[in-house]
């Protein structure tokens, strides 16, 4: 009876396997099948492989038992009962020998079906939508192409400034498409990757990240090298993606303590990740940036950053970090000047102005980072300083300025702050109760105070200022966010169109979608 049941199950599994094999990936891809249908096919084939593996295991165990009872050598061929010796044997012996023949045939047939199913799966490329945008994955999983990006639409209104009676007044309102980013990234092999990103904001198209990467091993650590144009690894707030920062604008440390070329550099960059994934170190040597003029030499910049998590448990952690850079200016660089937004990106009139250093020779900067995350609460503090030196032939002057920032955040709905121990940056949180599931999403309260001081000597016309920002962020799901920031700002510029002390408030809002 058990032999008939086993044979019947084998026949059913074989028939089902043949049914799946009748729908090869090439036919599915040639039709109008959706990615969900392809995923269903792969899932059904995987389930069939698992069931057949279990069936094979049961048949092989039964075969060993029958061979032992029948006194048959496992490696020896078994003849059908009608061709065996005519010597008298017990009825059970003949029955066991017949069962051995049937089971061996069933095992061979199942093994053949498993091989066919595995071959069918390896022939299938697939599309993965789990991260929002489509990712095209080759059959062997080594070649990938992901399409992603972000849409950030902002609105802003400023009030309270004493400069409200001129054509370029500070009390202005408006909207803008802050970032319309489209990224293409992927792998050419298991160790070679690439990325190119386009930003369509500001009525202009510009290339952001554009690099080739290589993954190497250095002892127990992973090393990634990037060749091309890549965003800097500099400061906690600066290295964090704009998708994940707690406020609409990065802090003064990130925006003011920067190389003169900006936050992107063209050259060679690399990162070393600790095998425990609780530290990393980066380095970069860049010479210019994409889109720069090509009628003179570029400024060379050397940069490094490192972070360490001395303590972590689950999502809780302590973050320590530091960074620095050195610039060797080309003689064609005529001046260094900073004009930093204090009331948000839209209002270019509310800024803190530095003095101008002509004929710069070099600059150096450093920064320190401290952060923690404890349950739904998190906090961070940063400090940075930069010094710019003038060439001796032009007077040998220097300008030194600094900035600092403290901020805290709390999730009212119980989420944990997203954080990457591997790279030492903030990530988006995982939403406990998304709107699509009937929930209310996640609500985050945040507060920040920061200062920037260009006033490095009594007779120098550098400005200073500070701002306090209260933020409320709503995450309907893992890929969208609505932000509301209220900023009280105070500036004191000693040159420019808005000279003298001034203060006011700015309300800003953002709708963000990430894919």
C-alpha positions in Angstrom: 0.0 0.0 0.0 2.8 2.5 0.9 4.5 1.7 -2.4 1.4 2.7 -4.4 1.0 5.9 -2.4 4.6 6.9 -2.9 4.4 6.2 -6.6 1.2 8.1 -6.9 2.7 11.1 -5.2 5.8 10.9 -7.5 3.5 10.9 -10.5 1.6 13.9 -9.3 4.8 15.9 -8.6 6.3 14.9 -12.0 3.1 16.1 -13.7 3.1 19.4 -11.8 6.8 19.9 -12.6 6.1 19.3 -16.3 3.3 21.8 -16.2 5.6 24.4 -14.8 8.3 23.6 -17.3 5.7 24.1 -20.1 5.8 27.8 -19.2 9.5 28.7 -19.8 10.7 32.2 -18.9 11.2 33.1 -22.6 7.6 32.6 -23.3 6.5 34.6 -20.3 8.8 37.4 -21.1 7.6 37.4 -24.7 4.0 37.8 -23.6 2.4 40.7 -21.7 3.2 39.1 -18.4 3.7 41.5 -15.5 6.6 41.3 -13.0 4.1 39.9 -10.5 3.3 37.0 -12.8 7.1 36.4 -13.3 7.6 36.5 -9.5 4.7 34.1 -9.1 6.2 31.7 -11.6 9.6 31.8 -9.8 7.8 31.2 -6.5 5.8 28.3 -7.8 9.0 26.7 -9.3 10.8 27.2 -6.0 8.0 25.6 -4.1 8.0 22.7 -6.5 11.8 22.3 -6.1 11.4 22.2 -2.3 8.6 19.6 -2.5 10.5 17.4 -4.9 13.6 17.6 -2.7 11.5 16.4 0.3 10.1 13.6 -1.9 13.6 12.6 -3.0 14.8 12.5 0.6 11.8 10.3 1.6 12.2 7.9 -1.3 15.9 7.5 -0.7 15.4 6.8 2.9 12.7 4.2 2.0 15.1 2.7 -0.6 17.8 2.2 1.9 15.4 0.4 4.3 14.1 -1.8 1.5 17.5 -2.7 0.3 18.6 -3.6 3.8 15.5 -5.9 4.2 16.0 -7.5 0.8 19.8 -8.0 1.2 20.6 -6.0 -1.9 23.9 -4.2 -2.4 23.1 -0.5 -2.9 25.5 -0.2 -5.7 24.4 -3.3 -7.5 21.8 -3.3 -10.3 18.4 -4.7 -9.4 16.7 -6.9 -11.9 12.9 -7.0 -12.2 11.3 -9.8 -10.1 10.5 -12.0 -13.2 14.3 -12.2 -14.1 15.6 -13.0 -10.7 16.9 -16.4 -9.5 14.3 -19.1 -9.2 15.6 -20.1 -5.8 12.8 -20.1 -3.3 12.4 -16.8 -1.4 10.0 -15.4 1.0 7.1 -13.5 -0.5 8.2 -10.4 1.4 11.6 -10.6 -0.2 10.2 -10.5 -3.7 7.9 -7.7 -2.8 10.8 -5.6 -1.4 12.9 -6.2 -4.5 10.0 -5.0 -6.7 9.6 -2.0 -4.5 13.4 -1.2 -4.8 13.1 -1.3 -8.6 10.1 1.1 -8.6 11.7 3.5 -6.1 14.9 3.7 -8.0 13.0 4.5 -11.1 11.0 7.1 -9.3 14.2 8.7 -7.8 15.8 9.0 -11.3 12.6 10.6 -12.7 12.4 13.1 -9.8 16.1 14.0 -10.2 15.6 14.6 -13.8 12.6 16.9 -13.1 14.6 18.8 -10.4 17.4 19.4 -12.9 15.0 20.7 -15.5 13.3 23.1 -12.9 16.7 24.4 -11.7 17.7 25.0 -15.3 14.4 26.8 -16.0 15.0 29.1 -13.0 18.6 30.0 -14.0 17.4 31.0 -17.4 15.1 33.7 -16.0 16.0 37.4 -15.6 13.6 39.3 -13.3 12.4 42.7 -12.2 12.4 43.6 -8.5 10.1 46.5 -7.3 10.8 46.1 -3.6 12.7 49.4 -3.3 10.1 51.4 -5.1 11.8 51.8 -8.5 12.4 48.9 -10.9 15.6 46.8 -10.6 16.5 44.6 -13.5 18.4 41.5 -12.4 20.1 39.0 -14.7 19.4 35.2 -14.4 22.6 34.6 -12.4 22.1 37.7 -10.3 25.5 39.3 -11.1 24.3 42.0 -13.5 21.8 44.6 -12.3 20.3 47.9 -13.3 18.2 49.9 -10.9 16.2 53.1 -11.7 15.6 55.4 -8.8 15.3 59.0 -7.8 13.5 61.6 -5.7 11.0 64.4 -6.2 11.1 67.3 -3.7 8.7 70.2 -4.1 9.1 73.1 -1.7 7.1 76.2 -0.6 8.5 79.0 1.6 7.4 82.3 3.0 9.5 84.8 5.1 8.3 87.6 7.4 9.7 89.9 10.0 12.7 91.3 8.2 13.3 95.1 8.4 14.3 95.0 4.7 10.8 95.0 3.3 10.6 98.2 1.2 12.9 97.4 -1.8 12.6 95.4 -5.0 14.8 92.7 -3.6 13.3 92.6 -0.2 13.8 89.7 2.3 10.1 89.1 3.0 9.3 87.0 0.0 7.3 83.9 -0.7 7.3 81.3 -3.4 7.6 77.7 -4.5 10.3 75.6 -6.3 11.1 72.1 -7.5 14.1 71.7 -5.2 15.3 68.3 -6.5 14.0 66.3 -9.4 16.6 63.5 -9.4 16.8 60.5 -11.7 19.4 57.8 -10.9 20.7 54.8 -12.8 22.8 52.4 -10.8 23.8 48.8 -10.8 26.4 46.1 -11.2 28.4 44.9 -14.2 29.6 41.9 -12.2 29.7 40.9 -8.5 32.5 43.4 -7.9 32.1 46.2 -10.5 29.3 48.7 -10.1 28.3 52.1 -11.5 26.0 55.0 -11.0 24.9 58.1 -12.9 22.5 60.7 -11.6 20.7 63.6 -13.3 19.1 66.6 -11.5 16.4 68.4 -13.4 15.8 71.2 -10.9 16.5 74.9 -11.4 15.3 74.9 -15.0 18.5 73.1 -15.9 19.8 69.5 -16.2 23.0 68.7 -14.4 24.9 65.5 -13.7 25.5 64.6 -10.1 27.0 61.2 -9.3 28.7 59.7 -12.2 31.2 57.0 -11.3 32.4 53.4 -11.6 33.0 51.4 -8.4 35.1 48.4 -7.5 34.7 46.1 -4.5 37.9 44.6 -3.0 38.9 42.8 0.2 41.6 44.0 2.6 42.0 41.3 5.2 38.6 41.0 6.9 37.5 44.5 5.7 35.6 45.4 2.5 37.1 48.2 0.4 35.1 50.1 -2.3 36.9 52.4 -4.7 35.1 55.0 -6.8 36.4 56.6 -9.9 34.5 59.6 -11.3 32.2 62.3 -9.9 30.8 61.5 -6.4 29.2 63.2 -3.5 31.6 63.9 -0.6 31.7 61.9 2.7 31.9 65.0 4.9 30.1 65.6 8.3 27.2 63.6 9.7 24.5 65.9 8.3 26.4 66.4 5.0 27.0 62.7 4.3 23.4 61.9 5.0 21.1 61.9 1.9 18.7 64.8 1.6 16.0 62.1 1.5 16.9 61.3 5.2 17.8 64.5 6.9 15.5 65.6 9.7 15.1 69.1 8.3 14.6 70.5 4.8 18.1 72.1 4.8 21.4 70.7 6.1 23.1 72.5 9.0 25.6 75.3 8.8 28.5 72.9 9.4 27.7 71.0 6.3 26.8 74.0 4.1 29.6 76.4 5.1 32.6 74.3 6.0 33.0 73.0 2.4 35.7 72.9 -0.3 35.5 75.7 -2.8 34.4 73.2 -5.6 31.3 72.3 -3.6 30.1 68.9 -2.4 30.9 66.9 -5.5 34.5 66.1 -6.6 35.9 64.4 -9.7 38.6 62.0 -8.9 39.2 58.9 -6.8 37.4 58.1 -3.6 37.3 55.1 -1.4 35.7 53.6 1.7 36.9 50.9 4.1 34.2 49.1 6.1 35.0 47.3 9.4 34.1 43.6 9.4 31.9 44.2 12.4 30.1 47.0 10.5 30.4 49.5 13.3 33.1 51.7 11.8 34.3 53.0 8.4 36.9 55.3 7.0 36.9 57.2 3.7 39.5 59.0 1.7 39.4 61.1 -1.5 41.7 62.8 -3.9 39.8 65.0 -6.4 40.8 67.5 -9.0 37.9 69.7 -10.1 34.3 68.7 -10.8 32.1 67.9 -13.7 31.1 71.0 -15.7 34.1 73.1 -14.6 36.0 75.3 -17.0 38.8 73.5 -18.9 41.0 76.5 -19.8 43.0 76.3 -16.6 44.2 73.8 -14.0 41.9 72.5 -11.3 42.2 72.8 -7.6 43.3 69.5 -5.9 41.4 68.5 -2.8 42.3 65.8 -0.2 39.5 64.6 2.1 38.9 62.0 4.8 36.2 61.0 7.2 35.8 58.2 9.8 33.1 57.1 12.2 32.9 54.6 15.0 30.0 53.2 17.1 31.6 52.4 20.5 28.3 51.1 21.7 25.2 49.7 20.0 22.3 47.4 21.0 19.6 46.8 18.5 18.7 50.2 17.0 20.3 52.1 19.9 23.8 53.4 19.4 26.4 56.0 20.1 28.2 57.7 17.1 31.6 59.3 17.1 33.0 60.8 13.9 35.5 63.2 12.5 36.6 64.6 9.1 38.9 67.0 7.4 40.1 68.3 4.0 42.9 70.2 2.5 42.8 72.3 -0.7 45.7 73.3 -2.9 44.3 76.2 -5.0 45.5 76.7 -8.6 46.8 80.2 -9.3 43.8 80.7 -11.6 41.4 80.7 -8.6 41.0 84.4 -8.0 39.0 84.5 -4.8 37.2 82.5 -2.0 33.8 83.8 -0.8 30.9 82.2 1.1 27.2 83.3 1.1 25.2 80.8 3.2 21.4 80.6 3.3 20.0 81.2 6.8 16.2 81.0 6.0 16.1 78.1 3.5 17.1 77.5 -0.1 14.3 79.5 -1.7 15.1 82.9 -0.1 18.5 83.9 -1.5 18.3 87.3 0.2 18.5 85.9 3.8 22.1 84.9 3.9 25.2 85.1 6.1 28.2 86.6 4.1 31.9 86.0 4.5 34.6 88.5 3.5 36.4 87.9 0.3 39.9 86.4 0.2 41.6 87.1 -3.2 44.4 84.9 -4.7 43.9 82.0 -2.3 46.9 79.6 -1.8 45.3 76.8 0.3 42.7 76.0 2.8 42.3 73.3 5.5 39.2 72.3 7.5 38.1 69.8 10.1 35.0 68.7 11.9 33.8 66.5 14.7 30.5 64.6 15.2 28.6 63.2 18.1 25.2 61.4 17.9 23.0 58.9 19.7 19.8 57.1 19.1 17.8 55.7 22.1 14.5 54.2 21.1 12.3 56.8 19.5 14.7 59.6 20.6 17.8 60.7 18.8 20.2 63.7 19.1 23.3 64.9 17.2 25.9 67.7 17.6 28.5 68.9 15.1 31.3 71.5 15.0 33.5 72.5 12.0 36.2 75.1 11.3 37.9 76.2 8.1 40.9 78.5 7.4 41.8 80.0 4.0 45.3 81.3 3.4 46.2 83.9 0.8 49.4 83.7 -1.3 52.4 85.6 0.2 52.7 87.6 -3.0 49.2 89.0 -2.4 49.7 89.9 1.3 49.7 86.5 3.1 46.3 87.2 4.7 44.1 84.5 6.1 40.4 84.0 6.9 39.2 81.6 9.7 35.6 80.8 10.4 33.5 78.2 12.2 30.0 76.8 12.7 28.3 74.5 15.1 24.9 72.8 15.4 22.8 70.7 17.9 19.6 68.9 17.1 17.2 66.4 18.6 14.3 64.3 17.3 11.5 62.2 18.6 9.0 59.9 16.9 5.5 60.4 18.4 4.3 57.1 16.8 7.1 54.9 18.3 9.4 54.4 15.3 13.2 54.1 15.6 15.5 56.4 13.8 17.0 54.9 10.7 20.8 54.8 11.0 23.6 53.0 9.1 26.3 51.6 11.4 28.2 50.7 8.2 28.5 54.2 6.9 27.7 56.4 9.9 24.7 58.3 8.3 21.0 58.7 9.1 18.5 56.6 7.1 14.7 56.7 6.7 12.7 55.0 9.5 10.7 51.9 9.0 7.0 52.9 9.4 5.1 50.8 11.9 1.6 51.6 10.7 1.6 52.9 7.1 -1.5 54.7 5.6 -1.9 52.0 2.9 -2.5 49.5 5.7 -5.2 51.7 7.4 -2.7 53.4 9.8 -1.7 57.0 10.4 1.9 56.7 9.3 4.7 58.1 11.4 5.1 61.6 13.0 8.5 63.0 13.9 9.2 66.2 15.9 12.6 67.8 15.6 14.4 70.9 16.8 17.8 72.4 15.9 19.9 75.4 16.9 23.0 76.4 14.9 25.5 79.3 14.6 27.9 80.5 11.8 30.6 83.1 12.4 32.6 84.7 9.7 33.6 87.6 12.0 37.2 86.6 12.4 38.7 90.0 13.3 37.3 93.4 14.3 38.2 95.1 11.1 37.1 92.4 8.7 33.7 92.7 7.0 32.6 89.1 7.7 29.1 88.4 9.0 27.6 86.1 11.6 24.2 84.6 12.4 22.2 81.9 13.9 18.9 80.1 13.5 16.4 78.0 15.5 14.3 75.5 13.6 11.3 73.4 14.7 10.2 70.7 12.4 7.3 68.3 12.0 7.6 65.4 9.6 4.9 63.0 8.5 5.7 59.7 6.8 2.6 58.2 5.2 4.8 55.2 4.2 8.4 54.2 3.6 8.8 56.2 0.4 7.1 59.5 0.9 7.3 62.4 3.4 5.7 65.7 4.1 7.9 68.2 6.0 7.0 71.5 7.8 9.8 73.7 9.2 9.5 76.9 11.2 12.8 78.9 11.4 13.6 81.9 13.5 16.8 83.5 12.0 19.1 86.3 13.0 21.8 87.8 10.8 24.4 90.5 11.1 26.2 91.2 7.8 28.9 93.9 7.6 28.8 94.1 3.8 26.3 93.6 1.0 22.8 94.8 0.2 21.4 93.9 3.7 24.0 95.3 6.0 23.5 95.4 9.7 21.5 93.3 12.2 18.3 91.7 11.0 15.9 89.0 12.1 12.7 87.3 11.0 11.0 84.0 10.6 10.5 81.6 7.7 7.9 78.8 7.2 8.8 76.1 4.7 7.1 73.0 3.5 8.1 70.0 1.3 6.5 67.1 -0.4 8.9 64.3 -1.0 8.7 61.1 -2.9 11.6 58.6 -3.2 11.7 55.7 -5.5 
